Amino acid sequence: MKKIVATGTFDILHPGHIYYLEESKKLGDELWVIVAREKNVVHKPLPIVSEDQRLKMIQSLRCVDHAVLGDHTDMYKPIREIDPAVITIGFNQKWSEDKLKTDMNERGICADVVRISEYTGMPFTSSTKIIEEAVRRRTQ
C-alpha cells in the first residue's frame, strides 16, 4: 500500500485545499493528512479555527483516509510513524523541496517530495483572501 502524506494548516477550508488533497490522493493508495498545531504555525497569522475543528473538517473529506494533528515539538515524528512513500506540499507552502528531502534523509525518512500545483478553477482559494474579502464586505 502506497501511503501519501499531505500537510497544512487548513484554517478556512476552501476549494484550493480540496484540490491539493485530491491531487495528493491520486499519487497513492492511502492519504494521510497532518494538520498543523496552532503553536507550530509561525510563518503566517495564527489560524482562526481551532486545531480540533480543523482536524474534524479534514477527517470528514472523502479523499482523506486518515488525519492527525502534528506533533507539538517534532514535525517529523508523525511522518516517521506513517512512513509514507510520498510527501506532498502545496504550491504556496514555504518549503524548498530539496531542503525538505535533505532534512528527511538526515532523519531516516525515505519519501519522495511532490509539490502540488495551484488550483485556479474558482475564486477564493486562499484563507487569507477569504478573510480579506469578508472584512471588505462587512466594513463597506
C-alpha atoms as an extended CHARMM CRD file, in Angstrom:
* protein
*
       140  EXT
         1         1  MET       CA              0.0000000000        0.0000000000        0.0000000000  PROA      1               0.0000000000
         2         2  LYS       CA              1.4800000000        3.3370000000       -1.0950000000  PROA      2               0.0000000000
         3         3  LYS       CA              0.9510000000        5.9800000000        1.5990000000  PROA      3               0.0000000000
         4         4  ILE       CA              0.8580000000        9.6900000000        0.8040000000  PROA      4               0.0000000000
         5         5  VAL       CA              1.2400000000       12.4410000000        3.4130000000  PROA      5               0.0000000000
         6         6  ALA       CA             -0.1090000000       15.9480000000        2.8900000000  PROA      6               0.0000000000
         7         7  THR       CA              0.3540000000       18.6660000000        5.4740000000  PROA      7               0.0000000000
         8         8  GLY       CA             -1.1370000000       22.0580000000        6.1220000000  PROA      8               0.0000000000
         9         9  THR       CA             -2.9140000000       24.4460000000        8.4200000000  PROA      9               0.0000000000
        10        10  PHE       CA             -6.3040000000       24.1910000000        6.6500000000  PROA      10              0.0000000000
        11        11  ASP       CA             -7.6570000000       27.2080000000        8.5200000000  PROA      11              0.0000000000
        12        12  ILE       CA            -10.7340000000       28.0260000000        6.4590000000  PROA      12              0.0000000000
        13        13  LEU       CA            -11.4610000000       25.0570000000        4.2220000000  PROA      13              0.0000000000
        14        14  HSD       CA            -11.7950000000       26.0910000000        0.5670000000  PROA      14              0.0000000000
        15        15  PRO       CA            -11.5690000000       24.6220000000       -2.9750000000  PROA      15              0.0000000000
        16        16  GLY       CA             -7.7780000000       25.0660000000       -3.0580000000  PROA      16              0.0000000000
        17        17  HSD       CA             -7.4540000000       22.7340000000       -0.0790000000  PROA      17              0.0000000000
        18        18  ILE       CA             -9.7640000000       20.1820000000       -1.6700000000  PROA      18              0.0000000000
        19        19  TYR       CA             -7.7580000000       20.2740000000       -4.9030000000  PROA      19              0.0000000000
        20        20  TYR       CA             -4.4630000000       19.8560000000       -3.0060000000  PROA      20              0.0000000000
        21        21  LEU       CA             -5.7740000000       16.8320000000       -1.1140000000  PROA      21              0.0000000000
        22        22  GLU       CA             -7.4830000000       15.1920000000       -4.1030000000  PROA      22              0.0000000000
        23        23  GLU       CA             -4.3350000000       15.6000000000       -6.2230000000  PROA      23              0.0000000000
        24        24  SER       CA             -2.2600000000       14.1940000000       -3.3700000000  PROA      24              0.0000000000
        25        25  LYS       CA             -4.5440000000       11.1620000000       -3.0920000000  PROA      25              0.0000000000
        26        26  LYS       CA             -4.0330000000       10.3940000000       -6.8030000000  PROA      26              0.0000000000
        27        27  LEU       CA             -0.3610000000        9.6820000000       -6.0870000000  PROA      27              0.0000000000
        28        28  GLY       CA             -1.0240000000        6.6070000000       -3.9510000000  PROA      28              0.0000000000
        29        29  ASP       CA             -3.4580000000        4.3130000000       -2.2080000000  PROA      29              0.0000000000
        30        30  GLU       CA             -3.8640000000        5.9020000000        1.2010000000  PROA      30              0.0000000000
        31        31  LEU       CA             -3.8870000000        9.6220000000        2.0380000000  PROA      31              0.0000000000
        32        32  TRP       CA             -2.7320000000       10.7450000000        5.4640000000  PROA      32              0.0000000000
        33        33  VAL       CA             -3.1220000000       14.4170000000        6.3570000000  PROA      33              0.0000000000
        34        34  ILE       CA             -1.1530000000       16.0980000000        9.1160000000  PROA      34              0.0000000000
        35        35  VAL       CA             -2.9710000000       19.1920000000       10.3760000000  PROA      35              0.0000000000
        36        36  ALA       CA             -0.6830000000       21.8410000000       11.8490000000  PROA      36              0.0000000000
        37        37  ARG       CA             -0.8550000000       22.5600000000       15.5520000000  PROA      37              0.0000000000
        38        38  GLU       CA             -1.6950000000       26.1620000000       16.4130000000  PROA      38              0.0000000000
        39        39  LYS       CA              1.5760000000       26.6460000000       18.3080000000  PROA      39              0.0000000000
        40        40  ASN       CA              3.5870000000       25.4860000000       15.2880000000  PROA      40              0.0000000000
        41        41  VAL       CA              2.0880000000       28.0000000000       12.8460000000  PROA      41              0.0000000000
        42        42  VAL       CA              4.8060000000       30.6520000000       12.8190000000  PROA      42              0.0000000000
        43        43  HSD       CA              5.0850000000       31.5280000000        9.1230000000  PROA      43              0.0000000000
        44        44  LYS       CA              1.7060000000       33.2640000000        8.8560000000  PROA      44              0.0000000000
        45        45  PRO       CA             -1.0360000000       34.6430000000       11.1290000000  PROA      45              0.0000000000
        46        46  LEU       CA             -2.4130000000       32.1880000000       13.6460000000  PROA      46              0.0000000000
        47        47  PRO       CA             -5.4050000000       30.1670000000       12.4730000000  PROA      47              0.0000000000
        48        48  ILE       CA             -8.8690000000       31.4640000000       13.2630000000  PROA      48              0.0000000000
        49        49  VAL       CA            -10.3230000000       27.9600000000       13.5110000000  PROA      49              0.0000000000
        50        50  SER       CA             -9.1390000000       25.7250000000       16.3770000000  PROA      50              0.0000000000
        51        51  GLU       CA             -6.8840000000       22.7740000000       15.5920000000  PROA      51              0.0000000000
        52        52  ASP       CA             -9.5270000000       20.2920000000       16.7690000000  PROA      52              0.0000000000
        53        53  GLN       CA            -12.1230000000       21.8020000000       14.4370000000  PROA      53              0.0000000000
        54        54  ARG       CA             -9.6600000000       21.9170000000       11.5180000000  PROA      54              0.0000000000
        55        55  LEU       CA             -8.8320000000       18.2490000000       12.1410000000  PROA      55              0.0000000000
        56        56  LYS       CA            -12.5340000000       17.3270000000       12.2200000000  PROA      56              0.0000000000
        57        57  MET       CA            -13.1180000000       19.1190000000        8.9030000000  PROA      57              0.0000000000
        58        58  ILE       CA            -10.2150000000       17.3350000000        7.2100000000  PROA      58              0.0000000000
        59        59  GLN       CA            -11.3120000000       13.9620000000        8.6180000000  PROA      59              0.0000000000
        60        60  SER       CA            -14.7260000000       14.4540000000        7.0190000000  PROA      60              0.0000000000
        61        61  LEU       CA            -13.3800000000       14.7000000000        3.4770000000  PROA      61              0.0000000000
        62        62  ARG       CA            -13.9730000000       11.6980000000        1.2200000000  PROA      62              0.0000000000
        63        63  CYS       CA            -10.4370000000       11.7120000000       -0.2220000000  PROA      63              0.0000000000
        64        64  VAL       CA             -8.7800000000       11.6060000000        3.2330000000  PROA      64              0.0000000000
        65        65  ASP       CA             -8.1550000000        8.1710000000        4.7200000000  PROA      65              0.0000000000
        66        66  HSD       CA             -6.5100000000        9.3460000000        7.9490000000  PROA      66              0.0000000000
        67        67  ALA       CA             -5.9620000000       12.7570000000        9.5170000000  PROA      67              0.0000000000
        68        68  VAL       CA             -3.8950000000       13.5620000000       12.5960000000  PROA      68              0.0000000000
        69        69  LEU       CA             -2.6430000000       16.6350000000       14.3880000000  PROA      69              0.0000000000
        70        70  GLY       CA              1.0450000000       17.3550000000       14.0650000000  PROA      70              0.0000000000
        71        71  ASP       CA              3.4400000000       16.7730000000       16.9320000000  PROA      71              0.0000000000
        72        72  HSD       CA              3.9380000000       19.6280000000       19.4110000000  PROA      72              0.0000000000
        73        73  THR       CA              7.7430000000       19.6350000000       19.0930000000  PROA      73              0.0000000000
        74        74  ASP       CA              8.9340000000       17.3890000000       16.2530000000  PROA      74              0.0000000000
        75        75  MET       CA              7.2500000000       17.8980000000       12.8790000000  PROA      75              0.0000000000
        76        76  TYR       CA              8.9310000000       14.7590000000       11.5450000000  PROA      76              0.0000000000
        77        77  LYS       CA              7.5750000000       12.4210000000       14.2640000000  PROA      77              0.0000000000
        78        78  PRO       CA              4.1980000000       11.6870000000       12.6090000000  PROA      78              0.0000000000
        79        79  ILE       CA              5.9040000000       11.3440000000        9.2290000000  PROA      79              0.0000000000
        80        80  ARG       CA              8.2750000000        8.7040000000       10.6500000000  PROA      80              0.0000000000
        81        81  GLU       CA              5.3060000000        6.8880000000       12.2160000000  PROA      81              0.0000000000
        82        82  ILE       CA              3.2560000000        6.9370000000        8.9940000000  PROA      82              0.0000000000
        83        83  ASP       CA              6.2540000000        6.0090000000        6.8040000000  PROA      83              0.0000000000
        84        84  PRO       CA              4.9010000000        7.4310000000        3.5260000000  PROA      84              0.0000000000
        85        85  ALA       CA              6.2210000000        6.8580000000        0.0300000000  PROA      85              0.0000000000
        86        86  VAL       CA              5.4100000000       10.4710000000       -0.9260000000  PROA      86              0.0000000000
        87        87  ILE       CA              5.0040000000       13.7620000000        0.8960000000  PROA      87              0.0000000000
        88        88  THR       CA              3.0960000000       16.4580000000       -0.9400000000  PROA      88              0.0000000000
        89        89  ILE       CA              3.3560000000       20.1750000000       -0.3770000000  PROA      89              0.0000000000
        90        90  GLY       CA              1.0570000000       22.8720000000       -1.6390000000  PROA      90              0.0000000000
        91        91  PHE       CA              2.0310000000       25.4030000000       -4.2930000000  PROA      91              0.0000000000
        92        92  ASN       CA              2.2660000000       28.1870000000       -1.6970000000  PROA      92              0.0000000000
        93        93  GLN       CA              3.8540000000       26.2900000000        1.1620000000  PROA      93              0.0000000000
        94        94  LYS       CA              7.2050000000       27.8330000000        2.0410000000  PROA      94              0.0000000000
        95        95  TRP       CA              9.1830000000       24.6060000000        1.7670000000  PROA      95              0.0000000000
        96        96  SER       CA             12.1330000000       24.0540000000       -0.5160000000  PROA      96              0.0000000000
        97        97  GLU       CA             11.6400000000       20.5630000000       -1.9100000000  PROA      97              0.0000000000
        98        98  ASP       CA             15.4070000000       19.9430000000       -1.8440000000  PROA      98              0.0000000000
        99        99  LYS       CA             15.8040000000       21.0910000000        1.7700000000  PROA      99              0.0000000000
       100       100  LEU       CA             12.8060000000       19.0520000000        2.8920000000  PROA      100             0.0000000000
       101       101  LYS       CA             14.2160000000       15.9670000000        1.1550000000  PROA      101             0.0000000000
       102       102  THR       CA             17.6340000000       16.5420000000        2.7660000000  PROA      102             0.0000000000
       103       103  ASP       CA             16.1100000000       17.0510000000        6.2260000000  PROA      103             0.0000000000
       104       104  MET       CA             14.0630000000       13.8660000000        5.8670000000  PROA      104             0.0000000000
       105       105  ASN       CA             17.0470000000       11.8380000000        4.6750000000  PROA      105             0.0000000000
       106       106  GLU       CA             19.0110000000       13.0090000000        7.7380000000  PROA      106             0.0000000000
       107       107  ARG       CA             16.1910000000       11.6190000000        9.8830000000  PROA      107             0.0000000000
       108       108  GLY       CA             15.9660000000        8.3090000000        8.0410000000  PROA      108             0.0000000000
       109       109  ILE       CA             12.7750000000        9.1760000000        6.1740000000  PROA      109             0.0000000000
       110       110  CYS       CA             12.8730000000        7.9710000000        2.5850000000  PROA      110             0.0000000000
       111       111  ALA       CA              9.9680000000        9.6010000000        0.7700000000  PROA      111             0.0000000000
       112       112  ASP       CA              9.6150000000       11.4820000000       -2.4710000000  PROA      112             0.0000000000
       113       113  VAL       CA              8.5480000000       15.1220000000       -2.2510000000  PROA      113             0.0000000000
       114       114  VAL       CA              5.9650000000       16.3900000000       -4.7380000000  PROA      114             0.0000000000
       115       115  ARG       CA              4.7020000000       19.9770000000       -4.9720000000  PROA      115             0.0000000000
       116       116  ILE       CA              1.0390000000       20.1550000000       -5.9850000000  PROA      116             0.0000000000
       117       117  SER       CA              0.1690000000       22.9400000000       -8.4140000000  PROA      117             0.0000000000
       118       118  GLU       CA             -2.1460000000       25.8590000000       -7.6980000000  PROA      118             0.0000000000
       119       119  TYR       CA             -5.8670000000       25.4640000000       -8.2040000000  PROA      119             0.0000000000
       120       120  THR       CA             -7.3350000000       28.2950000000      -10.2430000000  PROA      120             0.0000000000
       121       121  GLY       CA            -10.7780000000       26.9040000000      -11.0530000000  PROA      121             0.0000000000
       122       122  MET       CA            -12.7080000000       29.0750000000       -8.5980000000  PROA      122             0.0000000000
       123       123  PRO       CA            -12.3360000000       32.3130000000       -6.7040000000  PROA      123             0.0000000000
       124       124  PHE       CA            -11.4990000000       32.2420000000       -3.0100000000  PROA      124             0.0000000000
       125       125  THR       CA             -8.8580000000       29.5320000000       -2.9810000000  PROA      125             0.0000000000
       126       126  SER       CA             -6.9350000000       31.1210000000       -0.1310000000  PROA      126             0.0000000000
       127       127  SER       CA             -7.9130000000       31.5110000000        3.5200000000  PROA      127             0.0000000000
       128       128  THR       CA             -6.2400000000       34.9230000000        3.5500000000  PROA      128             0.0000000000
       129       129  LYS       CA             -8.2330000000       36.0870000000        0.5220000000  PROA      129             0.0000000000
       130       130  ILE       CA            -11.4670000000       34.8180000000        2.0610000000  PROA      130             0.0000000000
       131       131  ILE       CA            -10.7700000000       36.7310000000        5.2710000000  PROA      131             0.0000000000
       132       132  GLU       CA             -9.8160000000       39.8930000000        3.3810000000  PROA      132             0.0000000000
       133       133  GLU       CA            -12.9730000000       39.7420000000        1.2750000000  PROA      133             0.0000000000
       134       134  ALA       CA            -15.1740000000       39.0860000000        4.3170000000  PROA      134             0.0000000000
       135       135  VAL       CA            -13.6840000000       42.1020000000        6.0870000000  PROA      135             0.0000000000
       136       136  ARG       CA            -14.0830000000       44.2530000000        2.9700000000  PROA      136             0.0000000000
       137       137  ARG       CA            -17.7360000000       43.2750000000        2.5420000000  PROA      137             0.0000000000
       138       138  ARG       CA            -18.5780000000       43.6860000000        6.2390000000  PROA      138             0.0000000000
       139       139  THR       CA            -16.9670000000       47.1180000000        6.5210000000  PROA      139             0.0000000000
       140       140  GLN       CA            -18.4200000000       48.7710000000        3.4330000000  PROA      140             0.0000000000
